[in-house]
Amino acid sequence: MTTVKIERLGQQGDGVAQGPLYVPLTLPGETVSGTLEGDNLYDVRIEVSSDQRVSAPCPHFRSCGGCQLQHANDKFIEDFKNNIITTALDLQGLKTYVRPILTSPDRSRRRASYSARRTKKAAMVGFHGRKSETILPVPFCILLKPELIDAQPVAEALAIVGASRKIALTVKVTSSMEGLDVAVIKGKPLDGPLRISLAALCEKYRLARLTWDDELIGMRHPPIQSMGKALVAPPPGAFLQATEHGQKVLTDLVREIVGDSKIIADLFAGCGTFALPLSENAEVFAFESVPDMVKALDVGWRQTAGLKRLVSEVRDLFKRPLLPDELSRFGAVVIDPPRVGAAAQIAELAQSRVKIIAHVSCNPQTFARDARVLCDAGYILDWVQPLDQFRWSSHVELVGAFRLA
């Protein structure tokens, strides 16, 4: 038996003791004992508890791999996530005002990925256990919208008719204005009888849309999402902000940054999360690499009255970033890259004279790296706003407001 004192939390939410040793579900200042295996401590017992420890609100917390921090109080989690951002900025030599974090409420997550495996008599549906490939049934989740919890029988039925015994299905479920949008990955190859069975399930459970390894099985109604005044039907599996609260917060922050700019570029535009609301007051040029997402954005714009001009273009900004002369016509730029950041595009932005940049990020480390490039080129980072759409996880998002000095 090994006894250690937890010094801090790592960025994945595990407690870190001298060594380093990693101990999940612990907090700084706690003394814990357990079985040492490599650089991890297992079968952990809390000997001295932190005063910031609380009882987890979810009965599945200790076994489910979805949340890392339900054992900590809200103030601790807020400070932990703010510290991730300030540490990333400090490592790049940057200082700015970090606003208080904004957190999405529980039962607000509008998308979930279930694992579903066929058994001898039926199927097992749930999430993966903590650091495990084992499927853990989760009849209740404090994060998900109720309709996503109610979708578990759908995932079970899909596994019974379309999963092999060896490979679990991934059943991605998204709540839409017209019902559940379900996309299945790793299913059996489609044949006539399977198509008929899946189409029957689409009707039985009144799904808005069902796709099977990217092939459309049935669509009773387009799975509409609202983006400002516009209504958009994203392609199957397309990126969507995790909560409606988070989408609204991000949109409001971007609007605050771009102000009354008349011509705006939206880079990595997706299906129009920012481009469509911004087009209510400004001319917008949207750039996105996925053709189906650009098509969905364009259809949403064309079908919405009262919007200003919105030009959408399929363009891979990693391979073909907008150059300074292309950026010169814009009064403001919105950029929302994936986790790897946008080094190539940021390099061109840094050489442009765009006055305002709204940088949305889901990775504080790559944001700080890219912010350093912009600040070295003469931009000022006025503030950063953290956002927590993934409550009780170690994940944190942010928006940064840049202006040319």
Residue, then its C-alpha position, 0 to 999 in steps of 0.5 A: m500500500t502506497t500513501v501520497k499527497i495530491e499536489r494538483l490536478g492534471q489537465q485531464g482532471d486526475g490528481v497528481a502526486q510527487g513522482p509524478l503519480y496520477v490518481p483519478l477522482t482526487l483533489p489537491g491537498e488530499t492524502v490518499s493510499g492505494t496500490l501502485e502500478g507504474d505511475n498510477l495509483y489504483d484501489v484508492r482510499i481517501e485518508v484525508s479529504s479536501d474541504q472542496r470535495v462534494s458528493a457526486p450528483c450522478p450515481h454513475f460517476r465513479s464507473c462512467g468515463g464521461c465526467q472527471l470532476q463531479h467530486a469537486n464543488d462548483k467553485f473549484i471547477e471554475d477555478f480549475k478551468n480558468n487556471i488551464i487558460t491562464t497557465a496556457l497564456d502564461l506559458q506564451g508570455l501573455k496577460t489579459y483579463v479572463r472573465p468569469i466562466l459561463t457554464s451550461p446548465d445540467r440536462s442541456r447537452r443536445r448530442a450524445s454518442y452511445s455504444a451498443r453491442r448485440t448480446k445473445k438475447a438482446a443488446m447492451v447500450g451505454f457509455h464506456g466505463r472510466k478508462s475502459e472499453t466496457i459498455l456501462p449501462v447509464p439509465f440516467c445522465i445528469l448532463l443530457k437532455p431528457e430526449l437523449i436518455d429516452a433514445q437508448p431503446v432506439a440504440e438497443a433496437l438498432a444494435i439488435v438488427g444491425a450490429s455484429r457480436k464482435i463490434a459495438l455500434t456507435v450511435k450518435v444521437t442529436s436532439s433537433m427541432e423535429g425529433l432525434d437525428v441518429a447517425v450509426i457507425k460500424g454497423k453491418p453492411l447494408d443489404g435489402p432486409l437490413r434496409i427494410s428493418l432499419a426503415a421500420l425502426c425509423e418509423k417506429y421511433r419517429l426519428a427525424r433522420l436515420t443514417w447508417d455509415d453515412e448512407l441515408i436510411g430515412m428522413r421523416h423530417p429534416p433535423i432542423q437546428s436554429m442559428g439566429k433567425a435561420l433554420v439549418a439541417p446539418p449533414p449527418g454527424a456534422f459538428l454542432q455546439a454541445t448545448e443550445h446555451g453554449q451556442k447562444v453564449l458564443t454567438d453573443l460574444v462574437r457579436e460583441i467583438v465584431g460590433d458594427s463591422k459591415i463586412i465579416a469573414d467567418l473562417f471554419a464556418g461549419c453550418g453557419t453557427f456564426a455566419l448566419p446570425l451575423s448576416e442579420n446585420a452585416e455582409v458575411f463571407a463564410f469559408e468551410s472545407v466540408p461541402d455538405m456543411v457549406k450546402a446546409l449553410d447556404v440553404g439555411w441562408r436562402q430560406t431565411a428572409g431579411l438576411k444580408r448577403l452571405v457568400s459561402e465557399v468550400r475551402d480548406l484553410f489548412k492548405r489554402p488559408l486566406l492571404p493578407d490581400e484577401l483579408s484586407r476587405f474585411g472589417a472583422v474576422v471570426i475564426d473557430p478552428p478545430r482543436v489543433g488550432a489554425a497555425a497557417q491561417i493565423a500566420e496570414l491573419a497576423q500579416s493582415r490589417v484586419k482591425i478586429i478578430a474574434h477567436v473561438s477555441c476549444n483548446p486553450q493551448t493552441f489558442a495561446r500559441d496562435a494568440r502569441v503570433l497575433c500579439d507579436a504582429g501588433y494585436i492586443l488581446d483585450w479579454v478572454q471569456p471561458l465557456d463550460q459546455f462540458r460540465w464536470s469534465s476537464h474540457v474548457e472552451l473560450v473566446g478571445a477578443f483581438r484588436l489591432a493596436 
